[in-house]
């Protein structure tokens, strides 16, 4: 147990609180016990990911073995639903992996391999939904002299400023999130850039996708985004293992050459999840079909809602395949959503 009075950077404190012995992500209830992701909001999210996997399959020439890697798999909800949504010609060839620090949950389907690190040299799709926002990072704040200083925190959440940020962290701040005034804060995203590059390196051919709360250069939040979640409610971040500790992701800094950044609304639209209401005439000619289509539209609404999940960022990183093979996800995107 860490001494309550020890001052540490948020990266070290957050890693212990989330992933250490007794940490938040080792709890039996899993992330779904505390917050709602796109996976839990609608079954259509898994349908869209299954469609994306099918497009990757086509781009790869329909290999004999197609990998699907669910990064930060929680309790296996997404990977299970994706397997269920695959068509009969793709499902038997799909090898599914769930990557999570916690132990394998009881009752998970036998087809799913449970790993603590992603497999190497895969051909297929690596999908990381709300993973990078939980990669711990340090927080910095501009002091009275304007110099960015490391924010130190105790286990009870009390903070104070430490030494000036130096080295690679300082270079990252200068490039991606410079602080312009006293009291302004930034989260140093270098650990996430490194984590994402490592995940992409596990794909020999295919596509890697990160989906997360995000912000871009020119629109960084002036006071940062570090926060906590407990039992479905946002709360003050306290690194004692009692709550999730998360911060939005500078996805543009994570992106490698050839990547594309989209909003979730655009990405799901390209995968056929539009939320469009069925024509009213269908209610007269095929009432059951109308009711089903109306329910589907309602189910999609939360996934694509402006100001909510629809504004999430999707970072798509092709590896050894062309964008045109993915049916519009990497081409013909409006300029304001391109990377």
N, C-alpha and C positions, 0 to 999 in steps of 0.2 A: 504494500500500500504506500502510495506517495505521500510524504509529509504535506499536510494542508498548507503549510507556510512557504513551501518551495516555489520560487518564481521561475517559470519556464516560458519559452515561446509557445504560441498557439499550435504550431505544428507538432511539437513533442507532446504537449498536453492533450491535444485532440486525438492523436494516435493512441495514446494510453486509454483515453476515455471511451473511444469507439471500439478499439480492437484488442486492447489488453485483456488480461484475465478479469472476467466479470464485466467486460466492456459492453457498451450498448448493443453492438451488432452480434454479440454472442448470446443475447437473450433468446429464450425459446419462442417468444411470440413473433419474432422477426419484425422487419420494417413495417409490414402491413398493420401491425398493432399500434403504430404511432402516426403514420401519415399515409396519404392516398396518392399513388402515382397513376400514370396513364394506364398501366397494367390493370389496376384495380378499378379504374373509372369506367372502362367499357371493354367488353370482349372483342370489339372491333379493332382495338390496338393490336392484339395478337394476330388477327386476320390480316392486317396491313403488313406486319412483320413477316408473316408466312408468304404473302404475295411478293415481298421484297426478296425473300430467300429463293423463291421460284425464278425471279428475274436473274439473280446471281447464278442460279443453276443453269439457266439458258446461256448466260454470258460465258460460263465455264465449259460449255459444250456437253452438259448433262453427264458429269463424271459418275463413275460407279459408286463413289462415296462422297457425299456432300455434307460438310460440317456446318453445324449451327452452334455457336458459342454464346451463351447468355452470361455476360459479365455482371457481377454483383447481383446474383440470381435470387436473392432473398430466400424464399422457401420453395423456389422452383415454379412459381405461378406462370411466368411468361413462357418458359421453355415447354412446359406441359401443354399450354394452350396453343402454342405454335405447332407442335407436333400434331395436335388434334385437328388443326385447320389446314394441314397440307393435303394436296390432292393425292390420289392413290399411286400416281406414277412417280411422285417425289418422296413421299413418306418412307417407303422401304429402304431408299438409298441414303436417308438422312441419319447422320450420327450426331447425337445431341449431347452437349456438355453444359453443365451448370457450374459456374465458377463463383465461389463464395467462401468467406473465411470461417463461417459457422459450420457445424457438423451437418451431415446429410439428414434431412428431416424424415421422419417415419412416413411411410406410405407413398413416397415418391416413386414414379414409374421406373421400372427396371431398365427401360431403354435409355434413361438419362444417366450419363456419367457425372459424378459429383467430384469436383476438383477444387483445390485451394489456389491454383494458379492456372492460367489459360494453357491449353495444349499448344504444342509448337507445330509449325509447318502445315497449317490447315489449308484446305481448299473449301471456301464457302463464305459464310457470313459471321462476323463477330459483332454482336450487338450489345452496347453498354448503355442501358437506360438508368439514368440517375446514379451513375457510378462516380464520375469525376468530381461531383460536388461534395462527395464524402472522402476524397483524397485529402488528408490534412495538409494545411499550409500555414505559413506564418503571416501575421498581420503587422502592418507598419503604419505609423502615424507621423505626420510632419510636426516637429517640435517648434518652439518659439523662434528658432533660427531658420526654420524652413527645411531643416535636414530630416529625411525619413529615419525614424528610429523604430526598433523592434518593440512591439507591444508584448509585455510579459504578463502572465496570468497565474493566479494561484488556483488551487483545486476548487475553491468556493466561488470562482468567477471574478474576484477582485483583480484589477489591472493596474499596471504602471508602465511608463516608458523605460526602455533599456538603452542599449548602445546603438549608434548609427548603423544602418544597413550597409554592408560592404560586399565586394566581390560579385559573384554571378547573380545574387539576389538584387543587388543595386543596379546591375546592368539590365536585368529583366524589368525592373520598375521604370528605369529611364526609357526603355523601348516601348513598353506596353501600358504602363499606368503611372505616369509621372504625377507627383503631388504638387499642387500649386499654392497651397496656403496652409498656415498653422491649423492643426486640428483635423485636416483632411486625412482620410485613411485609404489604404489599398491592401488587397490580399495578394501575396506574392505567388503567382501561379506556376512557377517553375516546376514544382513537384508534379503537377498535373500534366504539364507538357511532357515530362519524362515518362510518366506512367502511361500516357496515351501512345507515345512513340514505341514503348515496349509492347503494348497490346497490338499495335499495328504490325510490329515486327513478327508476331506469331502467325500472321496470315501470309502464306506463300503466294496464293492467288485468290482473289475474291474481293470482298468489301468489308471495311470496318466502319461502324457507325456509333457515334456518341450522341446521346440525347440528354439534354439537361437544361436547367435554369441557366441563362447565359446573358452576357453583355459584350459589347464590341468597343473597339477603339473609337474614341470620340464621344462615347456615351457611358463611360464608367460611372458608377454611383460614387459621389464625392466622399461618402462616409463608409464605404464598403458594404458588404452584404452578410457578414457573419451573423448567424442566428441559430436558434435551437428549436427542436420540435419534441413534444412529449404528449402522448395520448391524443393525437389529432390536432393539437393546438401549438401555435408558434409561441416560443418562450425565450427568455434570456439564455444565451449559451453559457453553460456551466460545465467545465471539463471534469465531472465526477462520475461519469458513466450513467447518469440518470436520464439523459436526453440525447437526441441526435444533435450533432454539430455539423452545420452545413454552410456553404458559401457558394454563390453563383460562380459560373465558370467563364473565364475568358477564352471561349472556344476559338477565337481567331488566333490567339497565341499558340494554341495546341495544334492547329492545322499544319499539315505537312504539304509539300508541293503536290498539286493535282487535286487538292481537297475542294469541297464545295460546302458552303454554309447555307442552310435554309431554315425557315421557321417550320415548326411542326405542322402548322396549317397547310403550308405549301407541300411539304413532303407527303402528308397523308392524302392530300388532294391528288397528287400524282399516283398514289396507290389506290385510288378509287374511293377514299373515305371523304365525302364532301359535305355530308349533313343536309343535302338537298331534300326538300319535302317532295313526296310523290305527287303526281298530278291528281287533282281532285276527281277527275273523271274516272280514275281507277276505283274509287270508292263505290261507284255504281256498277261497273262491269266486273270487278274482282275484289269484293270487300275484304276477304281474308288477306289477299296480297297487299291491299292498301294499308291495312292495319299493321302488317309486318314491316312494310317499307317505312311507315310513319314511326314505328318503334326504333328502327335502325337509324333514322335521321336524328331522333332524340338521343340515342346512344352515342352518336358521333358528335353531337353538339359540344359536350364538355371537352372532348379531345381537341377540338379546333377553335375553341372560344378565344376571341381577342381578350387580352388582359389576363388570361389564364394559361391552360395547357397549350393552347394554340400558338402562344408566343415562345414556347420552348425552342431552343436551338437544336438543329440536327447537323452534325458534322459528318459528312460522308467522305471516306477515304478509299478510293479504289486502289487495288493492288494487282497489277498484271492484267487488268481488263479495261476496256474503253467505256467512257461514260455513255456513249450512244447505245451500248448493249443493255443499259438499265432502264430503257424506256422512258426517258425524259427526266429522270431524277437528277442527272448531272448535266443536262443540256436544256436549252430553251427556258431558262429560269429568268424571271424579271430582274433587271439590273440591281434594284435595291436589295435583292436577297442573294446576290452572288458574293462569293468570296474571291 
